[in-house]
C-alpha cells in the first residue's frame, strides 16, 4: 500500500489519530511527537467509548 500522507510504499500501516488517512509507521512516529497528539488520542477514545466507530478525527494539523 502507499502511505496516504508521505506517498511511500509500505507493508505496515495504521490509521491516523488526526484524520482517516492510512499512514506508514514513519508517519505514525512523526504524528506521535506532535503536541496535539494526546488531544487527538483522547478524542478518539471518547468517541469509541460513546459507540462512534467511524470517528473522523480532530483534523490533521497544518504543520504535520
N, C-alpha and C positions, 0 to 999 in steps of 0.2 A: 504494500500500500504506500501511497505517497502522503507524507505529513501535510495536513491542511494548513499548517502555519508556516513552515520553512520550505516546503516543497521537496525535501529529501526523501528518498526511498527508505522504507523501514519495514522490519518484520514485527517489531514490538511497538504497540501504540496504546494510548488511553484517551479518554475524553477529557478535554479541558475543564477546569472548575469555573472558568470565567465565561465560557460560551459552549457551543455544541461542536466545536472543531475536534476532530480526531488528530492528536498530536503525538510526535515521537518522544522517546524518553529524554532526549537532549532538550527539547522544548518544554517538557514537563519540569525538568530541573530548573530551567530559567523561570518558569511560572512559579515554582515553589519559593523562589528567592524574592519574588515581587512583594512589596509591602502590603498590597491589598489581598494577598493570597489567604491569610487567615479569615478575612471577611467573606471571601468567595466560598471557602470551605464551610464556614458556619452557616451561610445562607443555603448552600446545597443540603446540608444535614437537616436544617429546619424544614426545608421543602419535602425531603424524603420522609421525615417523621410525620409530616402532615398528609402524606399519601400522594404527593406530586412527584411521580417518577419521570416526568418529562420536563423538569425544571431547566429553563434555557440559560441559567447562569446570570451573573450580575453585569455582564458585559466585559469585553476584553479592554484593559487599559490601553491607551494610545501608545504608551512607552514600552509595551511588551512585544 
